[in-house]
Amino acid sequence: IWNLVEVHSVQDHWSKEHVNDMAARLVLLDHESFSPDQAVTRAAFAAYMVRALGLYREGLPVVNKFTDIGTNKDYPSILIANEWKIIQGYPDGTFKPDATITREEAMVMYSKAMDLVKIQENKAGRLTAYTDAHSVSNWAVVHVGRVLDADIFKGRQNGTLDPKGTLTHAESL
């Protein structure tokens, strides 16, 4: 799917090309109210991932394993992403859909999506190039390394990865 879309909020933004492309492919649906530098929630990021991968489930039941998921427009995407093992949630049974997603959490989801679409790493050891590589959580290190080595994710301009920092809408597309 592709239909020319120009997102006005990114007219002079570094992400213009990518955001317009994702809006044209219907990955970004609410482009009239898109705020590129706003932190993205875990629910919104799951929705971007599910739409980008084309993982739809119309008319078929999806099991809700999370205690904090209700009937929000982004919540079916969370359940679909969980079914495809892109997300797991937290040990207490929650997903925390309205919390902002950290950069390392997003990289874990990207890594799991790589398995679905059979993307392989084309470089090795890129994580060590970042001055804050040591601050990546143990549970995320392998995934972070994979997405960096596949050129799917990039660090900040100052040579850091900022794994605990929040991901913006523009960065997530």
Order of alpha helices (4+ residues) and beta strands (2+ residues): alpha-alpha-alpha-alpha-alpha-alpha
